[in-house]
Amino acid sequence: MIGPIRRLFHRSRPAALGLRRRILLIITLGSIALSMFLAITTYGLARSNLVQERDETAISRSLRNAQGVRRDLGTTLPTDPAPALTALDTIGVQRFLIEYRGEFYGGGGTFSQNDIPPELFDRVIGEGGSARQLVRIGDELNIVVGWSVPPVGSYFEFFSLDDVEASLSSFRLSLILAALISTGLGVLLGIFAARRAVRPLGTAAQAASAIAGGRLDTRLETTDDPDLSVLTESFNDMAEALEKRVERDARFASDVSHELRSPLMTLSASVEVMEARRDDIPERAQAALDLLSSDVVRFQGLVEDLLEISRFDAGAIRLHMEELLAAEFVRQAVAVSSLPSTPIHVSERAELALIRGDKRRLARVIANLIDNARAYGGGEPEISMSIPNEPDERMSHLMIAVEDRGAGVAEEERSLIFERFARGGGAGRRTGSEGAGLGLSLVDEHVRMHGGRVWVEDRLDGESGARFVIELLATELTD
C-alpha cells in the first residue's frame, strides 16, 4: 500500500527546475524583494519627513496666531472676538476656531466645535494646555493644533494635509515605476548571470557529448577562475584517462584479432582438408567435423567483427563513397547474403531513390540484419523500402526495413541490442549462442558513419516480430 502511495506522490511533484532557471528565479525574487524593501523604506521616510515638516509648520504658525489672538483679546476683553477675527482675516487665516467665553467662532464657518476631537478638546479647554492631533474631517486629513489663550478662551487651527497626500501619491507612483524598472533590470541581470554561470556547464556538456560520440581527444580549455579550474582539470584528467583506456582496449582487441587470424587460417585450412576426405572418416568423426566446421566459421566471423570494431575505435575507417541506386543495391546485397531469396518490397518512389555510401559497408549492414533475422526471427525475413516524405515534398530520406516473425524486442531493450556484446533479457535472446553481440553494433556504427540512424520497433501489421529500420539520406533520380 505504501509503495503505490509513494509513487503517486512522486508523480504529483512538479518537475525540478533547471540550474539556469533556478539562478534566474533566485535573482528575480531577490530583485523584487530588494525593490519592495527600498520602495517601502523610501516611502516611509518621505512620508515621515513631509508630515513632520508640516507638523512643525502647523505648530509654529498656530502658536504665532494664538499669541496674536491673546494680544487682540486679552487686554480689553470685548464682548465678542471681532478684533481677533478681523486680525486673522487680515493676515489670511481662514481655517480656525476661537473659543471665547464658551462660544465658538470660526473663519468662514468652515469648521465647528464637533470637528475638534474629544481628547484634544479636553486637553486644551478642560486642562488649559496645548495639543495637536491628526483628524480626518470628511475626506480631508488635517492637523488640528489647539492652544489655551488665558484668560479669554482657546484657539484651534486646522492645517490640511491634502497637498501632502497628493505629493505622497505622486511619489508612491514614482516608486512603483522605479520598482518595476529595477525588477526588470534585475531580471535582465539574472538572465545574463544565469547564462554566464551555466555556460561552463554547457561547454562541459558539449565536450562530454563529443567524447561520447567518439572524439576522445576533446578537452576543456584551461581557465584562471579558481572555481572552474577544479572542474576543468578534473574533466580533462578523466577524459585523458578514458582515452588511454579506450586506446589500450582497442589496441588489445586489434592485437588479439591479428594474432588469432594466423592459427585460425591454419585451422580453417585443416578443416578444408578434412572436408575433402570426409568419406574416408567414420560417421561419428563426420559429426564432429561438422561441429568443428561451424565453429570455425563462427570464429572467423567473430575475429572479423573484432577487427572492424578495433578499426572504428582507432578511427581508421575510411569510407569509399559513391552514388548508388538504392533499390538495385539492396537487391544485389540480398543476393549475396545468407538468405538470397529474401522478399524485397520497394515502393514506386523508392525505386528512384539515390544514396551516397560505401557499397561494401552498407552491404554488410543489410547482411547483418538478415543474419540477425534468420537466427532469431522465427523464419525468413522480409525487406521493404519506402520514402517517408509526402508525395509532393522533395525526397530527403530513404527507409529500409527488415522485418522478422520472432518474439520481438522489449521496448526497454531496444537501444541495448545495438551495444557491443549486449546480453540479458530480450537482447540476450537476440544475441544468443550463434553470435557474440557485435553484428547489430556494427550495423549502428556503419549507419551513423553514413549520416543515418537505425532503430527497432514492432511490426506495423500488428503481428509478432521485430522491425529494424535504417534511415539514410537520399535524393530522387532525375532524367
N, C-alpha and C positions, 0 to 999 in steps of 0.2 A: 504493500500500500504506500510505503514511504517513497519507494523508487519512482512510481508514476507521478506523485505529487512534486518530487524534486525536479523531474524532467519538465513538468508543466511550468514550474516556477522559472526554470532556466529559459524556456521558450518565451515566457512572457516578459522577460527582462529586455529593455531596449538594447539595441546594438551599441557596442562600445564605439566612442568617438575616436577618430584617428589622432595622431600626435599633433598634426598641423591644426586640426580643428580645436583640440584642447588648448593649445597655446593661444589661438585666436580668441577662443571663448574666455580664457582667463584674462587676457589683456583687455578685451571688450568690457567684461564685468568690472575690472579694475578701473577702466576709464569712466564707466557710468558711475561707480561708487565715488571716485575722486571728484568728478564733475558735480555730483549731487552734494557732496560734502562742502566743496568750495562755494557752490551757489547758495546753499543754506546758511553757511557761515557768513558769507559776504552780505547776504540779505539781512541777516540778524544784526550784524554790526551797523550796516547802513540805517536800518530802522531804528536801532537804539540811538545812534548819533543824531538822526533827524528829530526824533521825539524829544531827546534830551535838550537839543538846541532850542526847539520850540517851547519846551517846558521852561527853560531858563529865561527865554524872551518873555513868555507869559508872566512869569513871577515878577521880573523887573518892571515890565510895563504896568501890570496891575498894581504893584506897590507904589509906583510913581503916581498913578491915577488916584489910588486910595489916599495918598498923602494930600493930593490936590483937593479931594472931596472934604477931607478933615479941615483943611485950611479954609475952604469956602464956607463950611457949615459950623465949624467949631467955635467961632468967636461970637457971632451974632445970634445964633440959634433961631433962625427964621421959622415961620410956621410951616413951610414946605421946602424941599430941597431944590427949588428952582435955580438958585445961583450955581449949585454944583452941576445940575443938568445942563445949564447953559454953558458952563465952562467945559464940560466934557464934550458937548456937541461942537464947541468952537475948535477943539483940537482933534475932532473926527472920531471920537469914541462912540460907538453905537451899541455894542454888544455887552451890556452891563445891567446890573440891578443894584439899586440902593435901598437898603432897609433903614427907614428914617422914622423913628417913633412908632415902630410896629407896623408901618405901611411900606409897601414895596413899590419902587418907581424904576422904570427901565427906559432905555433909549429906543424909541420907535415901537415899543410894545412887543418886541420880538420874543422876549423871554419872560417867564413868570416864576412865582415862588415854587411852583410844582416842578420846575426844571432843576431845582437845586437838590442834590442827593441828600437824604436824611442825615447821613453821617457827617457830611460837610456842613449841613445846616446846624447840627448840634455843636460841632466843634467851633464854628465861628460865632454864631449867635448865642448859643447856650453857654459856652465856656469862655467866649470873648477872645479867642485865639485866631490863628490863621491856618489855612489848609488849602490843599489843591487835590483834584480828583479828575480822572478821565471818565467822561459821561457821554453816552450816545443819546442824543436828543433827536428823535425822529430817525432820519437816515444819516444824520451828521454826527461825526465823532468830535467831541470838544474837550478842551482842558478848562475846567472851572476852577478859578482861584478866588478864594474868599479872604477878606481882611476885616478885622474888627476895627471900627472907627469910633472910639470913645470920644465924647460922651453921647454922640448923636445916633450911632447905629452900626451898620455893617456895609461893606462894599463887595460886590461879586462881579467878576468879569469873565466872559466866555470867549475862548480862543478856538476857532475852527481848525481842525486837522485835515480838512478835505484836500488842501493842496499837498499836504504831506502824503496822504494816501494816494493821490494821483501820481506824485513823484515816485512813490514806492511801487505803484502798479507798473509804471513805465520801466522802472529799474528791474522789477521782477520779470517782465517780458524780455528785457535785455539779457538777464541772467539765464533765462530758459534758452534763448537762442544761442548764447555763449556756451551753455552746457551741451546743447545738441551739436554745435560745431566742434567742441572739444571731444565729444564722444565719437563723432565721425572721424576726426583726425586720429583718435585712439584706435578706431577700427582699422584705418589705413595703416597705422603704425603696426597694429597687430598682424595684419596680412603680410606686411614687409618682414616683420620679425619672425613670423611663423615660417615664411619661405626661407629666410636666411638660416633659421635654426634647423629646418628639416633638410635643407639642400645637401649637407654632408651625408645624411642617411640615404637620400635619393641616389647620390653618387655611389655610395657603398652598395646599394641595392642593384644599380646598373652593373657595377663591377662583379657582384655575386652572380647576376644573371649571365654575364659574359662568361664567367668561369663555368657555370652550369652548362652553357652552350658549347663548351669545348675550348674556349680561349683561355688556357690555363696560365698564360703569361701576363694576364691582366693584373695591374697593381693600382693602388690608390696613390695619388700624389702626396708627397710629404708636406706638412704644414707646420707653421710656427705656433699655432694655437696649442697651448698645453693640454687642453681638454680633448681636442680632436686628435692630437698626436698619438694618444694612447690607443684610440680606435684604429687609426691608420696603421700604426706599427703592428698591432695585433692582427689586423686583417691581412696585411702583406705577409707577415710570418706564416699565417695559416695558409694563404694562397701558395706561398713558396713550398711549404711542406706538402701540400696537396699535389702540386705539380711534380715534385720529386717522387712522391708515392705513385702517382699515375704513370709517370715515365718508367719507374722501376718495374711496376706491374706489367706495363705494355712491353717493355724490353724482355721481361721474363717470359711472357706469353709468346713473343716472337721467337726468342731463342729456343724455347721448348718445341714450338711448332717446327722450326727448321731442323732441330735435332731429330725430331720424330719422323721427318719425311724420308730420310735415308733408310732406316730399318723398315719403315712402312712400305717403301718401294720394293725392298728385298722380300718382305713378307708377301706383298701382292704378286710379285713375280713367281714366288714359290707356289702360291695358291693357283696361279695360272698353269704352272707345270703340272700340278696335281690334278687340276681340272682336265688337262689334256689326256691324262692317264686314268680318268675316272673309272673306266670299265675294268681296269686291272686291280682295283682295290675292293675289299669286301663291302657289303651293304652297310654295315654299321659305320665303317670308315667314311663311306659316302655321305652319310647323315652328318657326321662330324665335320666333313669338308664343307657341306652346305652352311652349317653354322659359322664355321671359320670364314668362309667367303663373305657372308652377310655382315659379319662383324668387321671385317677388313674394309668393306665398302663404307660402313657407318663410320669407322675410324678415319678413313680418308676424308669423308665429308666434314668431320669434326675438326681435323687438322686444317683443312682449307678455310673453314669458318673462323678458326682461331687466328690464322694468318691475316684474313680480311679484317677481323676486329683489330688486330695489332696495327694494321696499316691505318685504320681510322684513328686510333689513339695517337699514332705517331704523326698524323697529318700528312701522310704520304699518298693519299688518294688523289688521283688526277683524273678528272672526267674528260672523256673524248666526246664532246658534244656534236651532234649532227641532227638535222631535221628529219623527223620520222612521220610517216603516215600512220597514225596511232592504230587504226583497226588492222591494217595489214601487219604491222609489227607484232601486235598481240597474237594474231593467228600464227605467225612464224614462231613466236616464243612458246606457245602452247604445243605446237607440232613437235618441238624437240624436248618437251618436258616429260615427266614420268607418266602423265596421262594425256597422250596426244589427241585422244578422241573427246576431250572435254568440250561440251557445248558452249558456243560463244554467241551471245545475242547483242547485236550492235544497232543502235538507233540510227535513223536515216541521217540525222545531222552529225552523229558521232563518226559516221563514215568519212566525213570531210575534215575531221579534226587533225591538226598537225601539232606535234610536240617536239621539243628540243631535249635531247637527252643522250646519255651514254647507253648505246644499244646493249652491250654485254651486261651492264649492271641492272638495267631495267628488266632485261630478260631473266636475270637472277631473281628479281623481285617477284615476277609472275610465277617462276618455277617454285620458289619457296612457299608462296601462298597455295599453290596447287598441291605441293607435297604435304603441307600442313593440313589441308582439307582432306586429302587422301588418307592420311594417317589417323586423323581424329574426327573427321566429318561424317562418318557413317555412310559412305557411298561416294559416287562420283560427284564432283562439284560442278557448278555452272558459273560462267563468266558473263557479265553484262557490261556494256559500255554506253554511257549516256552523257548528255550535256546539261548541266544544272541551270544554265541561263534560259530565260524566256526566248521563244522563237524570234521575237522582234528585237532582242537585245544582241549586242555584239558578243561573240563567243570569247570566253576568258578562261574557262576551266573544263577539264575532262574528268569524268569519274569512271573508274574501272572497279567493278565489284566482283568478288569471288565469294559465292555462297555455298554452304555445305548443309548437310542434314543431320548434324550431330546434336549434342546436348546443348550447344550454345555456350556463351561465356557470361558469367555473372557480371552484373553491372559494376560492382565494386572492384572487379579484377580486370576490367577492360584496358586499363593502362598498364597493369602489371605484366601482362603477357608480352609486351614489347620490350621489357627489360631483359638484360642478359642473364642467362641461367635462371629464368623465372621458374619458381617451384611453389607448390602449395595451392590447394583449392582447385578452382577451375583451371587456373594456369598450369597447375601440375598435371591435370588430366590432358591438357592440350600440349604438354611438353613431356610426355611420358618416356618410356624406356626406349623409344625409337629415336629420340632426339636429345640434344644437350641444352636446349633452350636458347640457341643462337639464331635460328632461322628467322623468326619474327623480328628479333633485334636488328639483324642485317637489313630486313625489309624497311624498318623505320629509318635506319641510318641512310640507306640509299635514297629513299623518297625525300627525306629532308634535304639531302645534298642537291636534289633537283628542284628545290623550292616548293615542294608539295607537302602533303601530310597524309597520314594513314590512320584509320581508326576501325574499330569493330563495333557492330550493332546487331540487333535482332533482324531476322529476315523480314522483308516488307510484306510478304504474303501471309504472315501470322503463323507459319509452320515452324516446327522446331529446327534450330540450326543457327549458325553464325554467318554474318555478312561482313567480310573485310573489304573496306572501301579505300581506294587510292585516289587522291585528288591531285591533278597535275595542271600546270599552266598550259593553255592550248590556244591556238589560233585556227581560223577557218580557211580551208583550202579555197583558193580563188582561181578562176580560169585565166 
